Amino acid sequence: MEKYVDLIKIIQNNFNKLSKGQKLIAEFIINEYDKAAFMTAATLGQTVGVSESTVVRFANTLGYDGYRELQKELQELIKNKLTTVQRLTLANEFSTRENALKKVMQKDTDNIEKTINEIDFHTFEQAVELILNADSIYVLGLRSSSFLAGYLGFYLNFLLDNVKIVTSGPNDVFEQLLKADKNDIIIGISYPRYSKRTLEALEYGKGKGCKIISITDSLISPAAQNADVTLLASSNMVSFVDSLVAPMSLINAFIVAIGMEKRNDITSYFEDLEKIWKKYNVYDVNSKDN
């Protein structure tokens, strides 16, 4: 079984070829995956009104060697709902500091690889086009996602004239989105545990007619519910720490793609910036990096 394929996506892609009984299982898992994750094959079958063997055949139809393999992936999904204290207990797998170093970095590598394997290029292109044609762009990400939002907004401000970073400062997020309308885009970045304020703000923006680009971890993420376009980057966590390496890489690719389209417009702008940076000693004269 390919390691980096999202279970819900597998079920959705195979739904039409499932038997009537298997479709009942599929619908239950999609809607109640947090409950299904800890059910035995017999219990799951009893819950939806099919036999245990039907549950096993359902797992086989999706490409799993058995129900236990499917169940393991379900349990990965619900980790996103764990509290910080509960997630902290996952750190037990780190027996030494060296072990922690290697496992955390390997997990980040896995997340990038999963994102590369699952990225939908057509969706990525849609997101770029929406940005290029928007009147104003609002970048929203709170709590741990605020770092991603700040980074994205920082570089978009070099490329476009109409970028606003929505923060959790003195003005509430709704006040900062007050002037947004149907010609504007809101980029909402949200990862487990999903910020309720971010989700409310996306719903508010959708109600105002804004187009929503969501950067999140899964199609079943609540941040995807109000999105016109959803960009997925994996963030499977290790312990209480959020793995935001893959989302950052996706954001880098997004910035570069927009920059390619605006190359002719921004060349003189960056030439002027270089003069300002040099005049006011913004960077170390011996450094070539930003």
C-alpha positions in Angstrom: 0.0 0.0 0.0 1.5 3.4 -1.0 2.4 5.0 2.3 1.6 8.6 1.4 -2.0 8.4 0.2 -4.8 10.0 2.2 -7.3 7.5 3.4 -10.4 9.7 2.9 -9.2 10.5 -0.7 -8.9 6.7 -1.4 -12.4 6.1 -0.2 -13.8 9.0 -2.2 -12.0 7.9 -5.4 -13.3 4.3 -5.0 -16.8 5.0 -3.7 -18.7 4.3 -7.0 -17.2 0.8 -7.4 -18.1 -0.3 -3.8 -20.9 -2.6 -3.1 -24.0 -1.4 -1.3 -22.8 -2.6 2.1 -19.3 -1.3 1.5 -20.7 2.2 0.7 -22.4 2.2 4.2 -19.0 1.5 5.7 -17.4 4.3 3.6 -20.0 6.9 4.5 -19.7 6.0 8.2 -15.9 6.4 8.1 -16.0 9.7 6.2 -18.5 11.1 8.7 -17.4 9.4 11.9 -13.8 8.6 11.4 -12.9 9.4 15.0 -15.3 6.8 16.2 -14.4 4.2 13.5 -10.7 4.4 14.3 -11.2 2.4 17.5 -13.8 -0.1 16.4 -13.0 -3.7 15.6 -14.1 -5.0 12.2 -17.0 -6.8 13.9 -18.1 -3.7 15.8 -17.9 -1.5 12.7 -19.9 -4.0 10.7 -22.5 -4.2 13.5 -22.8 -0.4 13.7 -23.5 0.0 10.0 -25.5 -3.2 9.6 -23.1 -5.4 7.6 -21.0 -8.5 8.3 -17.5 -8.5 9.7 -16.3 -10.1 6.4 -17.8 -7.2 4.5 -15.7 -4.8 6.5 -12.6 -6.9 5.7 -13.4 -7.0 2.0 -13.9 -3.2 2.1 -10.4 -2.7 3.4 -9.1 -5.1 0.7 -11.0 -3.3 -2.0 -9.3 0.0 -1.0 -5.9 -1.7 -1.4 -5.1 -2.5 2.3 -3.8 -5.9 3.3 -6.4 -6.1 6.0 -8.7 -4.1 8.3 -6.0 -3.5 10.9 -3.9 -1.6 8.3 -6.8 0.6 7.4 -7.6 1.1 11.1 -4.0 2.2 11.7 -4.4 4.9 9.1 -7.7 6.0 10.7 -5.9 6.4 14.0 -3.3 8.7 12.3 -6.2 10.9 11.2 -7.6 11.4 14.6 -4.3 12.5 16.1 -5.2 15.9 14.9 -7.9 16.0 17.5 -5.6 15.2 20.5 -5.0 17.8 23.2 -1.4 19.1 23.7 -1.2 17.0 26.9 -2.3 13.9 25.0 0.1 14.6 22.2 2.9 15.0 24.7 2.6 11.4 25.6 3.6 10.5 22.0 7.2 11.6 22.9 7.7 8.3 24.6 9.1 6.9 21.4 12.2 9.2 21.7 14.5 7.3 23.9 17.5 9.6 23.5 18.2 13.1 22.2 19.9 11.6 19.1 16.9 9.5 18.5 14.6 12.6 18.8 16.8 14.5 16.3 16.7 11.8 13.7 13.0 10.9 14.1 11.8 14.5 14.0 13.8 15.3 10.9 12.7 12.1 9.2 9.1 12.9 10.0 9.5 16.4 8.4 11.1 14.7 5.3 8.2 12.2 5.2 5.7 15.2 5.2 7.5 16.9 2.3 7.5 13.6 0.3 3.9 13.0 1.0 3.0 16.6 -0.1 5.0 16.2 -3.3 3.3 12.9 -4.1 -0.2 14.2 -3.4 -0.1 17.8 -4.7 -2.7 18.6 -7.3 -1.0 20.9 -9.8 -4.3 22.1 -11.3 -5.5 23.3 -7.9 -2.1 25.0 -7.4 -2.5 26.8 -10.7 -6.0 27.9 -9.7 -4.7 29.4 -6.5 -2.0 31.3 -8.4 -4.5 32.7 -10.9 -6.9 33.8 -8.1 -4.1 35.7 -6.5 -3.0 37.4 -9.7 -6.6 38.6 -10.4 -7.6 39.7 -7.0 -8.1 43.3 -5.9 -6.9 42.7 -2.4 -5.4 39.7 -0.7 -5.8 38.9 3.0 -3.4 36.4 4.5 -4.8 34.8 7.7 -3.1 32.4 10.0 -3.3 32.4 13.8 -1.4 30.7 16.7 1.3 28.4 15.2 0.1 29.1 11.7 0.8 32.8 12.2 4.4 32.2 11.4 3.4 30.8 8.0 1.0 33.6 7.4 3.6 36.2 8.2 6.2 34.6 6.0 3.8 34.4 3.0 2.5 37.9 3.5 6.1 39.3 3.8 7.0 38.0 0.4 3.7 38.7 -1.3 4.1 42.3 -0.3 7.2 42.4 -2.5 5.3 41.0 -5.5 1.8 42.7 -5.1 0.4 46.0 -4.0 -2.7 44.8 -2.2 -1.6 42.4 0.5 -2.8 42.6 4.1 -1.7 40.2 6.9 -4.6 39.6 9.3 -3.2 39.3 12.8 -4.5 38.7 16.3 -3.5 42.2 17.4 -5.6 45.0 18.9 -8.1 44.9 16.0 -10.2 41.7 15.9 -9.8 39.6 12.7 -13.4 40.5 11.7 -12.6 44.2 11.8 -9.5 43.6 9.7 -11.7 41.9 7.1 -14.5 44.4 7.2 -13.7 46.0 3.8 -13.2 42.7 2.1 -15.6 42.0 -0.8 -16.3 39.6 -3.7 -13.2 40.9 -5.6 -10.9 39.9 -2.8 -9.1 36.8 -1.8 -8.5 35.4 1.7 -5.7 32.9 2.1 -6.5 31.0 5.3 -3.7 28.8 6.8 -4.8 26.4 9.5 -3.2 23.2 10.9 -4.1 21.0 13.9 -5.3 21.9 16.3 -7.3 24.2 14.1 -7.8 27.7 15.4 -11.5 28.3 15.9 -11.0 32.0 15.2 -9.4 31.3 11.8 -12.3 29.0 10.9 -14.8 31.7 11.9 -13.0 34.3 10.0 -13.0 32.2 6.8 -16.7 31.6 7.2 -17.2 35.4 7.7 -15.1 36.1 4.5 -17.1 33.6 2.5 -20.3 35.3 3.6 -18.9 38.6 2.2 -18.4 36.9 -1.2 -14.6 36.6 -0.9 -12.8 33.7 -2.7 -11.1 31.5 -0.1 -7.8 29.7 -0.6 -7.1 27.3 2.2 -3.7 26.0 3.0 -4.2 23.0 5.3 -3.4 19.3 5.9 -6.4 17.4 4.6 -9.6 17.6 2.6 -11.5 16.8 5.8 -9.9 19.7 7.6 -12.5 22.2 8.8 -10.4 24.9 7.0 -11.3 23.3 3.7 -15.0 23.5 4.3 -15.4 27.1 3.1 -12.6 27.1 0.6 -12.9 27.6 -3.2 -9.4 26.1 -3.6 -7.6 24.0 -1.0 -3.8 23.5 -1.1 -2.7 20.5 0.9 0.6 20.1 2.7 1.1 17.3 5.3 1.8 18.2 8.9 1.8 14.8 10.7 3.0 15.8 14.1 5.7 14.4 16.3 4.6 14.7 20.0 3.4 18.2 20.9 5.3 19.9 18.1 3.6 20.9 14.9 5.5 19.8 11.7 5.2 22.9 9.5 8.1 22.1 7.2 6.0 20.9 4.3 3.5 23.8 4.5 6.5 26.2 4.4 7.9 24.4 1.4 4.5 24.6 -0.4 4.3 28.3 0.5 7.8 28.8 -1.0 6.6 27.2 -4.2 3.5 29.4 -4.2 5.6 32.6 -3.8 8.0 31.6 -6.6 5.1 30.7 -9.0 3.6 34.2 -8.4 7.0 35.8 -8.7 7.5 34.2 -12.1 4.3 35.8 -13.4 5.3 39.2 -11.9 9.0 39.1 -12.9 8.9 42.0 -15.4 6.9 44.2 -13.0 9.1 43.7 -10.0 12.6 44.0 -11.4 12.8 47.7 -11.1 11.1 47.5 -7.7 13.8 45.2 -6.4 16.5 47.4 -7.9 15.2 50.3 -5.9 15.0 48.2 -2.8 18.6 47.1 -3.1 19.6 50.8 -3.2 17.6 51.4 0.0 19.0 48.4 1.8 22.5 49.4 0.9 22.0 53.0 1.9 20.6 52.1 5.3 22.8 49.1 6.0 19.8 46.7 6.2 22.1 43.7 5.6 25.6 42.7 6.5 27.7 43.9 3.6 29.5 40.6 3.6 26.3 38.6 3.3 24.5 37.7 0.1 21.5 36.2 1.9 18.2 37.8 3.1 
